Amino acid sequence: MAAEPTPGIRDRRAPVGPMIVIGLIASVLGIALGLLIDWFPVAASGEAKDIDTLWDVLIIASVPVFVLVQTIVLYSVWKFRMRPGEELQDGPPIHGNTKLEVLWTAIPAVLLVGLCSYAYVILHDIEKAAASATMNVRVVGEQFTWTFHYPGASGGKEVMSNELYLPLDTEVKFTVQSKDVIHDFWVPAFREKIDAVPGIDTTYSVKTTRAGDYAVVCAELCGLGHSAMRQTAHVVPKAEFDSWLDEQRSKAAG
């Protein structure tokens, strides 16, 4: 015969199987939805593919953790809810489970180390590409606009533009600066961004892979005009870019 529950103590027994099944089904559906959602704008840089893949890996790894935890919480709320007549009953004494505690500590630790290592490899590869940059652009942020500075002809005076023009299929290194407060230089289509900090030069590089016009935004709250701190990045064929740059240099010289 099954043991009768102790008077005054609520029964804590519950099957684990239903929670696991519900959690697995919800995890699969959540991963599928997360991978189907178009989170980002069109990719326009060589680095974007690796960053998008990293995002997908994070979705696959994090959705099951979130879903399983929420499944257990919601199932426990339903299973162990207080029923009429149980207001004065105590919860059961719990002595812990060493194996379970080791598992729920070790598994997240391994998962985090793996994800951090993978993210580091992606970051290292992106930063390594900066060494092969064939073009340099100095980006200056100020409330509430961006200006872009290009090398002058034969090492002469820089030329400045309020619009960002870049040649297609070129590794470009950005040196980012600020005249006043902290800004953040971000072209969503490139997938990379970096802070513009007063008194400090920050850098990153991208390889342009798709011609088109892409938004340039500030991703750091920098004042009342922050939302309007937008320009456009024009990625054009090299011949068109060279013609544009020669024109800007002529205007600067004149």
PyMOL commands that set and color helices and strands:
alter all, ss='L'
color gray80, all
select helices_A, chain A and resi 17-36+48-79+98-132+153-155+188-190+226-228+238-253
alter helices_A, ss='H'
color red, helices_A
select strands_A, chain A and resi 135-142+145-150+159-161+164-167+171-178+183-187+192-196+202-207+212-218+230-236
alter strands_A, ss='S'
color yellow, strands_A
deselect
rebuild
show_as cartoon
